Amino acid sequence: SDTQPLPVEWTGAEAVQTESGAVLRWQTAAETGNAGFRVQHRGPGAARWTRLGFVESKAPGGTSTEGRRYRFAVRRALAPGVHRFRLEQVDLDGGTHRSDPVVLEVSMQEALTVSAPSPNPARGQASLRVAVREEAEVTAVLYNMLGQRVRTVYRGTPQAGEAERLVVETGDLSSGVYVLQVRAGGERRTRRLTVVR
C-alpha cells in the first residue's frame, strides 16, 4: 500500500521568548492542499493543549512547490517554566497532521511574579500563582480594607523559577474587597480580591 506523502513538508519550527510573550517561526519546503496551521500551546503543568490561533497557508490555493516562511506571535505573559507549542496542519479537505512539540523554557524576567487571583470575585476560594527568580522565602498575607491582617495565606520557599499555586479560602470571610500582599526578599506585590457571599 502506498504511504501518502505528507501534504506539507515543514522544517525547523522554533519558539523564541520575547518581551510580550513568544514568537513561533517555521517554514515549509512544499505544500499541497494546505488550508493552514492551528497553533497549539501547553503551559507548565497544563494537562491539555489549547488553541492559540490559526495561520493561513501563504501558498496560492494551498499548493506550492516553493517553500514559505511563517510566524505567529504569542502576545500573552508566559509563566516561568516549560512551554510547549505545536502546529496542527489542516488540509483543505479537513485532514490534519501534527508537528512534534517545540519546547520553550521561559525564564523569569522579574524577581517576583504574582498572577491575578481567579476567580475574582470569589465565593468559596480563589487561586493564584507565585514564582521567584531566585530561591527566597515567600509570604502571602490577606488584609482587609482597614489594613488589618485577616490571615496568612502562604509562607514557604518555592523552588526558583517554579510557579507555586496558592489557594485563598474565602468561604468564611465577609463580602468586600481584600488586599493580598506577597513578599519575597525585598520585593512586594499586591493584588486585590473581591469576596462575595
Secondary structure, DSSP 8 states (H G I E B T S, - for coil): ------SEEEEEEEEEEETTEEEEEEEEEEESSEEEEEEEEE-TT-SS-EEEEEEE--SGGG-BSS-EEEEEEEES---SEEEEEEEEEEETTS-EEE---EEEEE--SSSEEE---BSSSBSSEEEEEEEESS---EEEEEEETTS-EEEEEEEE---TT--EEEEEE-TTS-SEEEEEEEEETTEEEEEEEEE--
